[in-house]
Amino acid sequence: MSASPDPAAVVTDDAAWHTALEAFRDHLVWQRGASANTVAAYVRDVSDLARFCVELSIVDPGEVELLVLRRYLADLGERGLARATVARRASTVRSFFSFLARAGHVERDPAQLLGTPKQGRTLPRVLRPEQVAALLLVPDTSAPAGLRDRALLELLYATGARVAEACGLDLGALDLPQGLVRLFGKGQKERIVPLGEPSIDALRAYLDAGRPALSGGTATDALLLNGRGGRLGTRDARTIVERSGRVAGVGHVTPHTLRHSYATHLLEGGADLRAVQELLGHASLATTQRYTHLSRGQLVEIHATAHPRARSRRNGRSGR
């Protein structure tokens, strides 16, 4: 049987682009410690740019001009790619040429002035607590796979873990007596996240009766197993979450929906924004601030409670 193709393989046959892409990939892996998924995404994006440039007879990254990069982004829009995807490609192009310039592969950085296409700011979907409760009750815990599915759902909501973080967990990452789990995020950054009692109970039930049945005697350290005894993949995990959402009647749900819901429910419960940043493994506080989309009623209530002039009005005084 032939080996599966490397998703991060450089696909361009042009020598100069191939050399630059290989160097960029090595930089992502060894210097930035990027995950395999991140490396594959960057390489796919730059390979697409390379194909675009070669079609314009630009056979060396050092020949690329700013105008060419702007034409490339415009071409992405004409292909019907979402604005968020075009913005991500722009970021990738800037990272690629910035690296090439620093490493001496090109004399100058043509992407230095490359802007990011404006995009609408969309708020992530958040489930209400009662919707989460309905979702978590979907798996049939009389079967080993159901015990695993319940453990997965509880884990995602209890910790706000990314799906790759959850699927990548080994048994040694759990400390159930202390109610903690060690997650490894982007760039293999480690964080310790508390587990709630429901998730601890679900994980214990899975470890006692679900995982042994799924493993079939296979020796593996992976926490979450598929039906063949191997590590549960991210695609299978997404399928489990999406199916559970449909059965629960709460619409389209993804693992990231549970991450968004986790963060929002923490903030609505009074958690400090910086604490939530640590729990989510965000490098920037600005990323965490996406979850502060409180309702108008909540904002009015908070203002009435916290602002001294609002208290004066509430107590019947004019505040003058």
C-alpha positions in Angstrom: 0.0 0.0 0.0 1.4 3.4 -0.9 1.9 6.0 1.8 -0.7 8.7 2.3 0.3 12.1 0.7 1.8 14.6 3.1 -0.9 17.4 3.5 2.0 19.9 4.0 3.8 18.7 0.9 5.0 21.5 -1.5 3.1 21.1 -4.7 4.8 23.5 -7.1 7.4 22.1 -9.5 9.1 25.4 -10.1 12.6 25.2 -8.5 12.8 28.7 -7.0 9.3 28.6 -5.5 9.9 25.0 -4.3 13.1 26.0 -2.5 11.4 29.0 -0.8 8.4 27.0 0.2 10.5 24.2 1.7 12.5 26.8 3.7 9.2 28.4 4.9 7.8 25.1 6.0 11.0 24.2 7.9 10.7 27.7 9.6 7.1 27.0 10.7 8.0 23.6 12.1 11.3 24.1 13.8 11.3 27.8 14.7 7.6 28.6 15.3 6.6 25.2 16.5 3.4 25.3 14.4 1.0 22.3 14.5 0.8 19.9 11.5 -2.6 21.4 10.6 -1.2 24.9 10.6 1.8 24.0 8.6 -0.4 22.3 6.0 -2.7 25.3 5.7 0.2 27.7 5.3 1.8 25.5 2.6 -1.4 25.1 0.7 -2.0 28.9 0.7 1.5 29.8 -0.5 1.4 27.0 -3.1 -1.7 28.6 -4.5 0.1 31.9 -4.7 3.0 30.2 -6.4 0.7 28.7 -9.1 -0.8 32.1 -9.7 2.6 33.7 -10.1 4.0 31.0 -12.4 0.9 31.5 -14.6 2.1 35.1 -14.9 5.6 33.9 -15.8 6.9 34.9 -12.4 9.2 31.9 -11.6 11.0 33.3 -8.6 9.6 34.8 -5.4 12.2 37.6 -5.7 10.4 38.9 -8.8 7.1 39.4 -7.1 5.8 43.0 -6.8 3.2 44.4 -4.5 0.8 44.9 -7.4 1.0 41.2 -8.2 0.0 40.3 -4.7 -2.9 42.7 -4.8 -4.0 41.1 -8.1 -3.8 37.7 -6.4 -6.1 38.8 -3.6 -8.5 40.3 -6.1 -8.4 37.0 -8.0 -9.3 35.1 -4.8 -12.4 37.3 -4.5 -13.4 36.6 -8.1 -13.1 32.9 -7.4 -15.8 33.3 -4.8 -13.7 32.8 -1.7 -15.1 34.2 1.5 -13.7 37.4 2.8 -12.4 35.7 5.9 -10.5 33.2 3.7 -9.0 36.1 1.6 -7.9 37.8 4.7 -6.2 34.7 6.0 -4.4 34.3 2.6 -3.2 37.9 2.9 -1.8 37.2 6.4 -0.1 34.0 5.1 1.5 36.0 2.2 2.8 38.6 4.5 4.3 35.9 6.8 5.8 34.1 3.9 7.6 37.2 2.4 8.6 38.5 5.7 10.4 35.3 6.4 12.0 35.2 3.0 13.3 38.8 3.4 14.7 38.1 6.9 16.3 34.9 5.8 17.9 36.5 2.7 15.9 34.5 0.1 14.6 37.8 -1.4 16.2 41.2 -1.4 13.0 43.0 -0.3 9.6 42.3 1.1 6.9 43.1 -1.5 4.1 42.3 1.0 5.2 44.9 3.6 2.4 47.3 2.4 -0.1 44.6 1.5 -3.4 45.3 3.3 -6.1 43.0 4.5 -9.4 43.1 2.7 -12.1 44.6 5.0 -14.5 42.0 6.3 -17.7 42.1 8.3 -17.3 41.3 12.0 -19.3 38.2 12.7 -20.0 37.1 16.2 -19.7 33.4 17.0 -22.8 31.4 17.6 -23.5 30.6 21.3 -25.8 28.0 22.7 -28.0 28.8 25.7 -27.2 26.7 28.8 -30.4 24.7 28.4 -29.4 23.9 24.7 -26.0 22.7 25.9 -27.7 20.5 28.5 -29.9 19.0 25.8 -26.9 18.4 23.6 -25.0 16.6 26.3 -27.9 14.2 26.9 -28.0 12.9 23.4 -25.4 10.1 23.5 -26.6 6.6 24.4 -24.4 5.8 27.4 -25.5 2.1 27.4 -23.0 1.6 24.5 -19.2 2.1 24.6 -19.3 4.6 21.7 -22.0 6.6 23.5 -19.9 6.8 26.6 -17.1 8.1 24.5 -19.4 10.6 22.8 -20.7 11.9 26.1 -17.1 12.2 27.4 -16.1 14.2 24.3 -19.1 16.6 24.5 -18.6 17.1 28.2 -14.9 17.7 27.8 -15.3 20.2 25.0 -17.8 22.3 27.0 -16.1 21.9 30.3 -12.7 23.1 29.1 -13.4 25.1 25.9 -10.8 22.9 24.2 -10.2 23.1 20.5 -11.2 19.8 18.8 -7.6 19.1 17.9 -6.6 19.6 21.5 -9.3 17.2 22.7 -8.5 14.5 20.2 -4.8 14.9 20.9 -5.1 14.1 24.6 -3.3 11.2 26.1 -4.3 9.4 29.3 -1.5 11.1 31.2 -3.0 14.5 30.6 -5.9 13.8 32.9 -5.8 14.3 36.6 -9.4 13.3 37.6 -8.8 13.3 41.4 -7.7 17.0 41.1 -10.3 17.7 38.4 -7.7 19.0 35.9 -6.6 18.4 32.3 -3.4 19.4 30.6 -4.1 20.8 27.1 -1.6 21.6 24.4 -2.6 24.5 22.2 -1.2 26.3 19.2 2.6 26.1 19.1 2.4 23.3 21.7 1.7 25.8 24.4 0.6 24.0 27.6 -2.2 25.1 29.9 -4.0 23.5 32.8 -7.8 23.7 32.7 -10.2 22.7 35.5 -12.9 20.0 34.8 -16.4 20.3 36.3 -18.0 17.4 38.1 -20.2 16.4 35.2 -17.2 16.1 32.8 -15.3 14.2 35.5 -18.2 11.7 35.9 -18.5 11.3 32.1 -14.8 10.7 31.7 -14.7 8.2 34.5 -17.6 6.3 33.1 -15.9 6.2 29.7 -12.6 5.1 31.1 -14.3 2.3 33.1 -16.6 0.9 30.5 -16.3 2.7 27.2 -12.6 2.9 26.4 -11.7 -0.8 27.3 -14.4 -2.0 24.9 -13.3 0.3 22.1 -9.6 -0.4 22.5 -10.1 -4.2 21.8 -6.9 -4.8 23.6 -4.9 -2.3 21.5 -2.1 -0.6 23.4 -2.4 3.1 23.0 -2.1 6.2 25.2 -4.8 8.1 23.3 -7.7 9.1 25.6 -10.5 9.2 23.0 -10.7 6.2 20.7 -12.5 5.4 17.5 -14.3 2.1 16.7 -11.0 0.5 15.6 -9.1 1.2 18.8 -7.1 4.0 17.3 -7.1 7.7 18.3 -10.4 9.5 17.5 -9.8 11.9 14.6 -10.9 15.5 14.5 -13.2 14.8 11.5 -15.0 12.0 13.5 -15.2 14.3 16.5 -16.8 17.0 14.5 -19.3 14.5 13.1 -20.2 13.4 16.6 -20.9 17.0 17.7 -22.8 17.9 14.6 -25.0 14.8 14.8 -25.7 15.4 18.5 -26.8 19.0 17.7 -29.3 17.7 15.1 -30.7 15.1 17.4 -31.0 17.6 20.3 -32.8 20.0 18.0 -30.5 22.9 18.6 -29.4 23.3 15.0 -25.9 23.2 13.5 -23.3 22.8 16.2 -19.5 22.4 15.9 -16.8 21.8 18.5 -16.0 25.5 18.1 -19.6 26.4 19.0 -19.0 24.7 22.3 -15.8 26.6 22.8 -17.6 29.9 22.1 -20.4 28.9 24.5 -17.9 27.9 27.2 -16.2 31.3 27.0 -19.4 33.3 26.9 -21.0 31.5 29.8 -17.9 32.0 31.9 -18.0 35.8 31.2 -21.7 36.0 31.8 -21.1 34.3 35.1 -18.7 37.0 36.2 -15.3 35.5 35.1 -12.5 37.9 34.5 -11.6 38.4 30.8 -7.9 37.7 31.4 -8.8 34.5 33.2 -10.9 33.4 30.3 -8.0 34.3 28.0 -5.7 31.9 29.9 -8.3 29.1 29.9 -8.8 29.4 26.2 -5.1 29.6 25.4 -5.4 32.8 23.5 -2.1 34.7 22.9 -3.9 38.0 22.6 -6.6 39.5 24.8 -8.2 41.0 21.7 -9.1 37.5 20.5 -10.9 36.7 23.8 -12.8 40.0 23.6 -14.9 38.5 20.8 -16.8 36.7 23.4 -18.0 39.9 25.2 -21.1 40.3 23.1 -23.6 40.7 25.9 -27.2 41.4 25.1 -28.6 44.9 25.3 -30.6 43.9 28.3 -27.5 42.6 30.1 -25.7 45.8 29.3 -28.5 47.9 30.7 -28.6 45.8 33.8 -24.8 46.0 34.3 -24.9 49.8 33.7 -27.8 50.2 36.2 -25.9 48.2 38.8 -22.4 49.6 38.3 -22.6 53.2 37.2 -23.1 55.8 40.0 -25.2 58.2 37.9 -27.4 55.2 36.8 -28.0 54.3 40.5 -29.0 57.9 41.1 -31.7 57.7 38.4 -32.8 54.3 39.6 -33.3 55.7 43.1 -35.4 58.5 41.7 -32.8 61.2 41.9 -31.8 63.3 38.9 -28.1 63.0 39.5 -27.7 66.8 39.2 
